[in-house]
Amino acid sequence: MKRTVITILSSLALLLPLHAATDDDRAISADELPAAAREFISMYFPDVRPALVKEERDFPDISYEIVFTTGAKVEFDRHGAWTEVSCRYSKMPGGIVPRQLVEKAREFYPDAAVTQIERGRHGYEMKLDNGLELTFSSDFRLLDIDD
């Protein structure tokens, strides 16, 4: 029994550095982003300079993050599709947030602006400048309102 415990602990001690080595973030140039991400940036942030562009590797996933000099931040998946857009210090460019979500937010909160949107497998989470967070399904049904 003692030998089994020691063997297991030794194996874990050897595997931990291997796991830590797989998590790798590195700065890259905007030209190294996937084509879809570069197109998104040129369409929605054409005149804004990037302050930081990085590739994040969390085995087995690869994602990308770009932070602009305006404070806006965009995250992309490995294929270059946006997963999160945050514009807390600047205006969210029109066209990023799906029309159905904008209409629903305006219906309930006409004076609120979208500051962040996150797209996941099962839907969207949208933060408004009034402090509320709206959760939508992938077919744009409102599921939750959180403050």
C-alpha positions as CSV (number, residue, x, y, z in Angstrom):
1,M,0.0,0.0,0.0
2,K,2.8,2.4,0.9
3,R,4.6,1.6,-2.3
4,T,1.4,2.3,-4.3
5,V,0.9,5.7,-2.7
6,I,4.5,6.6,-3.3
7,T,4.3,5.5,-7.0
8,I,1.1,7.6,-7.5
9,L,2.6,10.7,-5.8
10,S,5.8,10.4,-7.8
11,S,3.8,10.1,-11.1
12,L,1.8,13.2,-10.2
13,A,5.0,15.1,-9.4
14,L,6.4,14.2,-12.8
15,L,3.2,15.1,-14.7
16,L,2.6,18.5,-13.1
17,P,5.5,20.3,-14.8
18,L,4.4,18.7,-18.1
19,H,0.9,20.1,-17.7
20,A,2.2,23.5,-16.7
21,A,4.3,23.6,-19.9
22,T,1.2,23.1,-22.0
23,D,-0.3,26.4,-20.8
24,D,1.5,28.9,-23.0
25,D,0.6,32.6,-23.7
26,R,2.7,34.5,-26.1
27,A,2.6,37.9,-27.7
28,I,2.1,37.8,-31.4
29,S,1.6,40.4,-34.2
30,A,-1.9,41.1,-35.6
31,D,-0.7,39.5,-38.9
32,E,-0.4,36.1,-37.1
33,L,-4.1,36.1,-36.2
34,P,-6.4,33.8,-38.2
35,A,-7.9,35.3,-41.4
36,A,-11.4,35.6,-39.9
37,A,-10.1,37.5,-36.9
38,R,-8.1,39.9,-39.1
39,E,-11.2,40.5,-41.2
40,F,-13.3,41.2,-38.0
41,I,-10.8,43.7,-36.8
42,S,-10.5,45.5,-40.1
43,M,-14.3,45.7,-40.3
44,Y,-15.2,46.8,-36.8
45,F,-12.0,48.4,-35.5
46,P,-10.4,49.8,-38.7
47,D,-8.8,53.0,-37.2
48,V,-7.9,51.6,-33.7
49,R,-4.3,50.5,-32.9
50,P,-3.8,47.3,-31.1
51,A,-1.9,47.6,-27.8
52,L,-1.5,43.9,-27.2
53,V,-2.1,40.8,-29.4
54,K,-1.6,37.4,-27.8
55,E,-2.1,33.7,-28.5
56,E,-3.3,31.7,-25.5
57,R,-2.6,27.9,-25.5
58,D,-4.5,25.9,-23.0
59,F,-4.0,22.3,-24.2
60,P,-5.8,21.4,-26.4
61,D,-7.4,24.8,-27.1
62,I,-5.9,27.8,-28.8
63,S,-7.5,31.2,-28.5
64,Y,-6.5,34.8,-29.3
65,E,-6.9,38.1,-27.5
66,I,-6.4,41.6,-28.7
67,V,-6.5,44.7,-26.6
68,F,-6.8,48.0,-28.4
69,T,-5.5,51.4,-27.2
70,T,-9.1,52.5,-26.6
71,G,-9.4,49.8,-23.9
72,A,-11.7,47.6,-26.2
73,K,-10.9,43.9,-26.0
74,V,-11.8,41.1,-28.4
75,E,-11.3,37.4,-27.9
76,F,-11.3,34.8,-30.7
77,D,-11.4,31.1,-30.9
78,R,-8.8,29.0,-32.9
79,H,-10.6,29.6,-36.2
80,G,-10.8,33.4,-35.7
81,A,-14.5,33.6,-34.7
82,W,-15.1,36.2,-32.0
83,T,-16.1,34.8,-28.6
84,E,-16.1,38.0,-26.5
85,V,-16.1,41.7,-27.3
86,S,-15.7,44.2,-24.4
87,C,-16.0,48.0,-25.0
88,R,-16.3,49.3,-21.5
89,Y,-14.4,52.5,-22.3
90,S,-15.5,53.1,-25.8
91,K,-18.7,52.6,-27.9
92,M,-19.5,49.1,-29.1
93,P,-19.2,49.1,-32.9
94,G,-22.5,48.6,-34.7
95,G,-23.1,45.2,-36.3
96,I,-21.2,43.1,-33.7
97,V,-24.2,42.4,-31.5
98,P,-26.9,40.5,-33.4
99,R,-29.9,42.6,-34.3
100,Q,-32.3,40.5,-32.3
101,L,-30.4,41.0,-29.1
102,V,-30.1,44.8,-29.7
103,E,-33.9,45.0,-30.3
104,K,-34.7,43.0,-27.1
105,A,-32.3,45.1,-25.0
106,R,-33.9,48.3,-26.4
107,E,-37.4,47.0,-25.7
108,F,-36.7,46.7,-22.0
109,Y,-33.9,49.2,-21.5
110,P,-34.1,51.9,-24.2
111,D,-31.4,54.2,-22.6
112,A,-28.8,51.4,-22.0
113,A,-25.9,50.6,-24.2
114,V,-24.1,47.3,-24.7
115,T,-20.7,47.2,-23.2
116,Q,-19.8,43.6,-23.5
117,I,-21.0,40.5,-25.4
118,E,-19.9,36.9,-25.0
119,R,-20.9,34.2,-27.5
120,G,-20.8,30.6,-26.3
121,R,-22.0,27.2,-27.4
122,H,-25.4,27.7,-25.9
123,G,-26.1,31.3,-26.5
124,Y,-25.0,34.9,-25.6
125,E,-24.4,36.9,-22.5
126,M,-24.6,40.6,-22.9
127,K,-23.7,43.3,-20.3
128,L,-25.3,46.7,-20.4
129,D,-23.9,50.0,-19.1
130,N,-26.7,50.1,-16.5
131,G,-25.1,47.1,-14.7
132,L,-27.5,44.4,-16.0
133,E,-26.5,41.2,-17.7
134,L,-28.8,39.6,-20.1
135,T,-28.5,35.9,-21.1
136,F,-29.9,34.7,-24.4
137,S,-30.3,31.3,-25.9
138,S,-28.7,30.6,-29.3
139,D,-32.0,31.2,-30.9
140,F,-32.1,34.7,-29.2
141,R,-34.7,33.9,-26.5
142,L,-34.2,35.9,-23.3
143,L,-33.3,33.4,-20.6
144,D,-32.2,35.5,-17.6
145,I,-31.6,39.1,-16.4
146,D,-29.0,39.5,-13.7
147,D,-27.7,42.5,-11.8
